[in-house]
């Protein structure tokens, strides 16, 4: 099923009505806070803050005041494997 596949029909998505479902990020994620605040397990970050979530992790984000974010996903590479234990 393709959701919103008809590009001739108007679509409105109310993100404030959608549940947050964290999922593993195969290519990682970077977030830049433009306005408001972004909450994470280790604190709250305001405008100008930058955050990187490593490949394969699932971020736990919390919004207390709302925020406008620039998000880039899927462009980070997994680190090379370390030396094998022998």
Protein Blocks (a to p, Z undefined) as FASTA:
>chain_A
ZZhklmkbccdddfklpccdddddfkopadddfbhcdddfkbccdehiacdddehiacdd
ddfkbpaddddehkaccdddddddZZ
